[in-house]
Amino acid sequence: MFKITHAAGHALVTLGKQSPDGYKEWQVTNEIVGLVMMELGNYEGVSQKRIDDPTGKIDIPLTKRCELINNWGANVHIDYHLNAYGSGWNSAGGTETYTYTSRPKEAGALAEKVQTNLVRELGFSNRGVKAANFQMVRETKMTAILIEFAFMTNQNEAMKMRTAEYQKKAAKAVLDGLVAQYGLKKKPAITSY
């Protein structure tokens, strides 16, 4: 069984995790997580779990999230986010994907695949694959990546990421990266007579 955990970044109640017009990061990342999980359900031998609160009303502390992921024995963890720069609308923009500072080989390979797909699907500037000391990639004991799909302080990117079209593009990019990295196979189609 191939085990994947997902977390839709920060909850609705987290201060500051919103665009200048008050649209919450979670409102976008929640949709993307849901789409990825739904599509992954069509693949053989995949077990998955959502680690954040699916209602967005409780911000589960990062230490607790890491503990839940590690205890469940996930093979891969993906953290879904929207970036921000400053508090007002500005021109900072683009897509980036993070691994831990030690740049684990498998995490780097997965991040490269997902990043390439995201840039192609979303069309935002390529900020590259980066390494950072984020708790969600540092304290998880498996391959872990953290995605910043776009900037919620960039009006063009923020408005696009609120649409079902762009949420589907983002989910497709993540799914295709996982399928390519791990050779996931679709379940056989059920035929009815």
C-alpha positions, 0 to 999 in steps of 0.5 A, a space after each residue: 500500500 502506498 500511503 499519501 497524506 495531504 494538508 491544505 495549508 493554513 485554516 480559515 481561522 489563521 490570522 494573516 493567511 488571506 489576500 488583501 480583499 479577505 479571501 482565505 488561502 484555505 478556500 483555494 487549497 481546500 479545493 485543490 486537496 479535495 480534487 487531488 484526493 478524489 483523482 488519487 482514489 482512481 489509482 491502485 494500491 493508494 491509501 490517503 489521509 487528510 491531516 488538516 481540519 477539512 472544515 477549516 475551522 481548527 488550525 491543527 498545530 504543525 507539531 501535531 500534524 507532523 506527529 499524525 503523518 509520522 504515526 500513520 506511516 505515510 510514504 509521501 506528504 504534500 503541503 498545499 499553500 498560497 504565497 504572500 508578499 506584504 499586505 497589499 496587492 503587488 507584482 510579486 508572483 509565481 509558483 515554487 515547490 519546497 523540500 527540506 534543506 538537506 534536499 532529500 533525493 526523492 523529495 527533490 525528484 518529486 518536487 521537480 516533477 510537480 513544479 514543472 507540471 504546475 508552471 506548464 498548467 498554471 502559466 505563472 512564472 517559475 520560481 523553481 524548486 527550493 529548500 527551506 527549514 519549514 517544519 512540515 518538511 523538516 519533522 516529517 519522516 518521509 518524502 515531503 514537499 510544500 507547494 506554493 501555487 501562486 501569490 494571493 497578494 498578486 491580484 491576477 494570480 489570486 483571481 485565477 486561483 479562485 476559479 474551478 478551472 485553475 484549481 483543476 489545473 493545480 490538482 492535475 499538476 500534483 496528481 501527474 507528478 505523483 503518478 510519474 514519480 511512483 508509477 501509479 496505475 489506474 484501477 481497471 474500469 468497471 464494465 457493466 453488462 
